[in-house]
Amino acid sequence: MELTWPMKIRIALAAALGILIIGVFAWPMAAARDPLGMVSLPTLPSLFLLLLLAFLTGFGAFFVSWPYGDKIGVLAVPAGLTIWAMRSGNIGTFLQQSISTQADKQLFTSLWYQSAEWFLIVAAGFAGVTAAQLAAKRSTDIKANSICSFEPKKKVLLSSLISVLAVLLITKFLITFLAQGIHLLDSRFGSVVSQPANAQIAFAVFVAFMAAGALVKYFLDASFVIVSFAAVFLPFYLTYNIAKDQTLGYMAVNYPANFFPASTAAILPLQIVSIGTIGAVAGYWVAVNYSNWKNQES
C-alpha cells in the first residue's frame, strides 16, 4: 500500500471518524471526575454501548476509506482511544495520592486485566470493518478478505504463539529504551526513572509496536491482529516484577511517588492497546511494502 496523497487523505478521514465518535462523543463514558485522574473503564451498560459505537465506527470507516477500507478502517477506533490515552492522567499522579503500598499494588494488578477490556473495544472496531467487507461483498462483485482470516497453514497456533512472544520481547525492550524520564542512580535497580510524559509514552509505544509488527510480519507472516492482541499481555509482562510488596515498599521509602524502577511501569494499558494497535498496522504495511520492493528488485 503506497502512501500517496489520496491514501493519506483516506487515513485522515478514517482517523477523524474514530476521533469524533470515540474520542469526543464517547469521552464522558470514561472521563475521570478529577481532571488529573486516569481514564477508567466504563460501567457495564456503558461498555456495551461503547462496543456498539466501536463496531459502527469500524463499519463506517471501511466506507469512508473506500476502496481500501480493509487496510485503513481498522485505524479508526484506535485513533479515537488514543485521544483518551493522551487526555488521561498518569500512574505517577495516582501514586502521589495513594495512602499505602497495598493500594499501589492493587492499582498495578488491576491494570493487568484492563488491557483485555480495552482490546475488546478495538476488536469491536475490527469486527465492524469485517462486517462492512461482507456487506460490500454482497452488494458488489468485489472480493473482500477478512482482516481476521488466515490462510490455512500447518502449526498456525504455534506460529501465532511465537509471534505473540516475539512482540512482547521486542516491545518491552524498545519501550524501556524509548520511554524516558528523569533518571536517578540507585544501588538496587541501577537507576530509577520519573513518570514519562504522555507524548513520550505515545512515541515509545508507537515505535515499539511498529517495529514488532514489521518484524513478525516479515519473518513469521503474522497479521497486525496478532500484534495488537499481544498488547493484552504486555502490562503484566512489564510490571509483574514491580508490583511486589518489597519493590513498592522500597520505592515508597526512598523516592517520590512518581518515580519507578523502570519507565515501563508508568504506562497505562489504554496507551499500550490504542497506540500499539496503530503502530502494529503501520509496521505490518512497512513489512509488506518492503517485501514487494525486494521482490521487484530481484
N, C-alpha and C positions, 0 to 999 in steps of 0.2 A: 504494500500500500504506500504509494509515493505521496509525500507530504506537500502537495500542491496547494495553491491558494484556495481553490474550491473545497479541497479536503479540510483545510484549516477552518474554513467557514462552517462546514458541517460539524466539525468537532466543537467549535464555539457554540453553535446552536444547540447541540445535544447537551453540552455542559450547562448552558444558560437555562435550559428547561429544568434540569435537575436542581440547579441553584434556586430557581424561582419556586418550584413546588416543594422540594425537600428542605433546602437551605433557608428559605424565607417563610413560606406559608406554614410549614410544619414545625418551625422553630419553637413555638410556645409549648409543644409537647414535651420537649426535653430541656428547655432552658432552666437554669438554676435560679432560685429566688435571689441568692446573693450574686451580684454582678461578677464577682471574682470566683464564684463556685464552679465546680466541674459539671459539664453536661451529664445528665443522668438518663438512664433508660426509662422510657415511658411506662406508665401503668399498663396493665394487660389490655384493657379496651383501647387505649391509645396506641398500643403496639400493633394490634390488629389493623387499626386504621392506617398506621404508618406503613405496614406491609402492603396494604392495598394501594396506597399512594405510590409506593416504590414500584409496584407492579405496573401501574398505569403510567408512571414516568418512563420506565423502560420501554413499554409498549409505544408510547408517543415518540420517544427519542429515536426509535427504529425508523419511523416515517419522516421525522424531522431531518435525519441524516441520510435519507434515501439517495441512491441505491446501495449505500454502504452501511446500512443500519446495523447489520450483524457485527460489524467491525467497530463502529463508533458509538452506537446506542448504549452499550454496556458502561460507558463512562458517565452517564447522566446521574445515576443515583450516588455513586462515589463522589462525584463533584459536589452534589448537594450536602452530603455528610461531611465533606471536607470543610465547608463553611462552618458547620457546628464545631468541628475539631479545632478550627482556628479561633473561634469565639470562646471556646471553653476555658475555664480556669485550669490551673495545673495542679499536679500532685503536691508540689512543694508548698503551695498556698494552703492546701488541706492539712498537710502535716504541721504547719505552723499553728494551726488552730486545734490540733489534736491534743487530747488530755493524757494519753497513755500510749505505751508501745503496743499494748494489746489492740487498741483502736487502729494503730498503724498497720498491724498485722492483718486485721480484718479488712482493711482497705485493699491491701495487696492481694489477698486471697479472693476478694470479690471481683477484682479485675480479671482473674483467670477465666471466669465463665462469661463475663460481659462481652468478650470478643466474639463468642459464638452467637450471641444475640444480635450484635451489630452486623455480623456476617449474614444472618438471616435476612436483614433488610437489603443488603447488597444482592443476595441470592434472589430476592423477590424482584429486583430490577432485572437480573439476568433472565428470570422466568418471563418477565414482561417482554423482553426482546425476543425470546424464543417463541412466545405466543404470537407476536407480531409477524415473525418469519412464517409461521404456519398459516396465518391469515393471508399473508401476501402470496404464499404458495397456492392457496385455494383460489384466490381471485385472479392470479396470473399464471403464466407458464414458467415463471422464473423459479429456478431451483433454490430452495432455502436449506442451508445446512445449519443445524442447531449448534449453538456455541458450546453446548454441554454434551455433544455427541462425540464419540471417539471411534475411530476405525478399529475393527476387531484385531487385537494383537495378542500374542502369547505373553503371559506373565504381565498383563497390563496392571494388575493390582500391585505387583512388586515394583514395577516402573513408577507408578504413582507414589508409592511409599518412599522410594528412593528420592523422587523429586521433592516431596514434602521435607524430608530430612535435609536435602541439599539447600532448599530455600531457608530453612531455619538456621543452618550453619552460616550461609552467606550473609543473610540479613543481620544476624547478631553481630558478626564481625564488622560489617560496614557501618551499622548504626552506632556501635560503640566508638568507632573511629571518627564518624562524621557529626554526631550529635554532641556538641561541645559546650561546656560552660566554664566557670572559673574553677581551676584545679588547685588543690592544696595537697601538699605531701602528707602521707600518712604511713605510720610504721606497720599497720596491719594490712591495709589494702594497696599500699604503694602510693595511691593518691585517691582523693575523693573529689567529687565534682558537683557544682551547683546546678540548680534546675535550668536546663536549656530553654531558650525562648521558643515559642510555638513555631515561628518561622524556621528556626534552626532544626527543630524536630521534623517539620514538613520536608525540608531539603534532605535530611538524612534518610528518612523513611522512603521517600520517592526514589532516590538514587539507589538505595539498597535493594528495593523490590524490582526496580528496572533492571539492575544487574542480574539479580536472581532469575527474573523472568526470561531474560535473554539467554542466559546460560542453560537453564533447564529446557528451554525450547530447542536450542541448537543441539545440545548433546543428548537429551532424553525425549525430545519431541513432546514435551508436556504443554498442555493448554494453560492459558493465563487463569483459568478457573481453578486449577490445581494450586497455582502460586497464591492466588487470593485466599483459597481455603487454608493454606498453611498459616495464614495470619491468625487463625483461630487459636493455634497452639503457641504462637510466639510470645504473648505476655507471660505465660507460665515459664517458658524457657528462659526469658530474660530476667525474671525476678524470683524464681523459686529458691535460689541461694540467699537472696537478700531478705526475703520475708521470713527470717528466722529470729527467734527471740534474742539470741546473743548478738546478732548483727544489728538489729533495730535498737537494742539497748545500748550498744557501743556508740552508734551514731547519735542517739538522743543525748548521751552524756558528754560527748566530745565535740559536736558540731551543731551549727544552726539547723533547723528542721528542713530547710530547703537544700541540704547537701545529701548526696547519695554516694554509696560505694562505686557505682557505675551509672553513667548517664542513661543507660537502658532502663533503669528503674523509674525514670521520670516521664515515661511515655505512656499515654493513655491508649487502651485498646481501640477506642474510636479513631485515634490518629493512625494507628497501625492498619486497621481494616480499610478505612476510606482512602487515605493517601497511598497505602500499599497496593490497593487494587488498581489505582490509576497507574502507578509505576509498573505493575505486573503487565498491564495491557501494553504500555509503551515498550517495555522490554521484549514482549512477545513479537511485536512488529519490527523491532530492531533486528531480532534474530531472523525473521522471515525475509526482510529486505536484504540482510547480509547474505543469506543463503542464495537468494535469487541473483544477487550481484556476483557471487562466487561462481555460480553455475554458468552465468553468461560469459564470465572471463575465461572459464576453462574450455 
